[in-house]
Amino acid sequence: MDVDLIIVGGGLAGNCLALSLHKTCLKIAIIEAQSRQTLDGAALGDRALALAAGTVDALRSLDLWEGISYAATPIENIHVSDQGHFGKTHLSAKKENVPALGYVIAARDLENHIANHVAKLQNTNVFYSTRVAGIISDENAVFVSLKSEQESINLRAKLVVGADGGNSSVRQLLNITQHRTDYGQSAIVTTVSTSRPHQNVAYERFTSSGPLALLPLGTHHCAVVWTRKSDDAQALMQGSEADFIAQLQQCFGYRLGELNLSAPRHAFPLSLIRADDIIANRAVIIGNAAHQLHPVAGQGFNLGLRDVMALATMIASQSDNDIGAPDFLASYAEKRQSDQSRTIQFTDALVHVFSNEWLALAAVRNLGLTLLDTLPFAKSILAKHAMGLHL
Ligand SMILES: Cc1cc2nc3c(=O)[nH]c(=O)nc-3n(C[C@H](O)[C@H](O)[C@H](O)COP(=O)(O)OP(=O)(O)OC[C@H]3O[C@@H](n4cnc5c(N)ncnc54)[C@H](O)[C@@H]3O)c2cc1C
């Protein structure tokens, strides 16, 4: 079968890419390994996503925001603190002159909403429960072989995009090497109800065993992303709910009154994966396939969507020209280089600086947080980073 573009991975990045190209007349195939039912029931769908203001602007431009904004909670203030130390800082939408610093949404709601929009696209065919078995290319085309339970299919296109997540098969089939750093930490994800209203404040609390985020969701709920050393996380997951909530309360304190569990707990091991290249012959990798980040700064999807928007803009302006040509792909890679590096370094530095109990480092970061609180310009830069705006 001949198409123009093959997107491997029907997650947030892959689906958003197809949607962002709907005004072109490109014929697109999306290959998704799971069925829609399996994706809908996946534990990972229970994570909350903090969407930067820049991401919301992009979703709006794709006509995706209006139909889902009701499920998103605006973040009006961000409170950053360090457990057991004096340093803290506070970012405010009002001071930045914006309606919100970002929004929080259940990932499953956003994923389903986007997948429903993709299902209506005229020029896009989605192959669910189908995996990529092989990729070869020549000067003119890329050939992708697919396997599902029922059949084997061969596709030919101008370009293949790997948007198939942190363990990307496309990356492996293209022989692109990667750097992987195992943080020795897991993120425990759940939702709690709070006896006091959160007043649209997102809390980021750095503790000796890793950061804890409570993100406002609805009026009396918060999404929890609690990063713990892997052994601690395992113990917390195996312990009772009562024990879990007692430890969470002890770590967070009583700013929001009493916390109660209102969703199951899930733990996800954390590592930084960075592909050594993001292009190959007639191929590009985007989103988590190119860079899987620690969730501490909530930057993963925000960065992935910037890959999508950049690639879509370039493809759309390529019109009659070859969208898999080497110079075209090289200019995409060059365009994305600095944003990807900066976001990866910012996130990785946060993990290392704030997971460390070494006294001098604790003093420096507390001084940093305190100084930041008194320096409007520096705070504004941090707020812009949180909003996903370029610095
Ligand atoms: C606990 C946690 C909290 C997070 N919080 C935030 C946050 O607040 N803000 C934020 O911006 N980001 C956050 N992230 C990151 C965000 O979830 C990811 O960056 C984003 O989901 C990546 O989207 P993606 O489409 O690139 O990859 P994925 O979501 O991994 O999608 C890849 C898709 O490819 C499919 N696939 C895999 N292999 C194949 C194959 N061989 N063939 C075909 N299909 C395949 C998969 O089934 C999947 O559907 C968080 C992540 C975690 C784990």
The ligand as an ORCA input file, in Angstrom:
! r2SCAN-3c Opt
* xyz 0 1
  C       4.305      9.556     35.922
  C       4.431     10.443     34.720
  C       4.013     11.772     34.784
  C       4.140     12.602     33.678
  N       3.746     13.902     33.786
  C       3.891     14.719     32.731
  C       3.461     16.078     32.808
  O       2.971     16.536     33.835
  N       3.611     16.889     31.708
  C       4.180     16.417     30.548
  O       4.306     17.200     29.587
  N       4.594     15.143     30.448
  C       4.448     14.285     31.501
  N       4.833     12.984     31.397
  C       5.439     12.528     30.119
  C       4.381     12.187     29.067
  O       3.462     11.261     29.599
  C       5.075     11.610     27.852
  O       6.093     12.490     27.453
  C       4.137     11.403     26.686
  O       3.075     10.583     27.046
  C       4.903     10.776     25.533
  O       4.055     10.628     24.429
  P       4.568      9.825     23.163
  O       3.408      9.780     22.222
  O       5.864     10.344     22.694
  O       4.898      8.351     23.699
  P       3.915      7.282     24.371
  O       2.887      7.926     25.202
  O       4.811      6.262     25.014
  O       3.179      6.621     23.122
  C       3.831      5.688     22.293
  C       2.773      4.859     21.582
  O       3.453      3.972     20.704
  C       2.912      2.663     20.818
  N       3.980      1.707     20.447
  C       5.015      1.292     21.193
  N       5.792      0.431     20.503
  C       5.202      0.298     19.276
  C       5.508     -0.456     18.113
  N       6.587     -1.243     18.071
  N       4.699     -0.363     17.040
  C       3.602      0.442     17.069
  N       3.253      1.188     18.165
  C       4.051      1.116     19.245
  C       2.481      2.566     22.270
  O       1.475      1.582     22.439
  C       1.967      3.984     22.550
  O       0.603      4.109     22.246
  C       4.708     12.107     32.474
  C       5.110     10.773     32.402
  C       4.972      9.943     33.509
  C       5.428      8.499     33.388
*
